[in-house]
Amino acid sequence: MKFFVDSADVAAIAELNDLGMVDGVTTNPSIILKSGRDITEVTREICALVSGPVSAEVVATQADAMIAEGRKLAEIAENITIKLPLTWDGLKACKTLTDEGRMVNVTLCFSANQALLAAKAGATFISPFIGRLDDINLDGMELIEDIRTIYDNYGFETQILAASIRSANHMKEAALIGADVATAPPNVIKAMANHVLTDKGLAAFLSDWEKTGQTIL
Ligand code: G3P
């Protein structure tokens, strides 16, 4: 499973990138707001750092304007993926932009039917939002499972990009189902390394080592 970082925090992305943990980056208007940076500047910096796809989201709601914004965002760097919302206009823009050979990430997907339409429109990535479905007592992972089945049934090449990931457990479940990509904030990716028994075991090893009176270096 590929790891995308769901953030515009350049330092946090760089730290994970240095460890080989970053296959791409996703942003959205809320993430840009949180960064406090100019969208073009921060996206350009991220694209220079990360060689994989970097999603930058349009904010227009009509297809023609979405297409214009998408083309403009794509000028930032070669690895820009244009992010479009899963609306009828978004699907129209997806078809036009993918026909031009551009990468498109269709976002705000909350149903298998929406994902099916995105694949028909040629989306490179579909972003089902797990956490936001869980928030309203629906099963976000069930959606990932349904999309996996549908895409595999027909050989759609659109990649399932599990999004709105809130926990390390979400990462594991997305990987078990076979999501192609998971995008998560840096703290969630780092939390995957944590285990209480690792901490406990290390404390015991260090305590015993101290008793030996030895040093390695
Ligand atoms: O990848 C989509 C993500 O940015 C949304 O996450 O936690 O705001 O639902 P969240």
Boltz pocket constraint, residues with backbone or C-beta under 6 A from the ligand:
constraints:
  - pocket:
      binder: B
      contacts: [[A, 6], [A, 26], [A, 28], [A, 129], [A, 131], [A, 132], [A, 162], [A, 163], [A, 164], [A, 165], [A, 166], [A, 183]]
      max_distance: 6.0
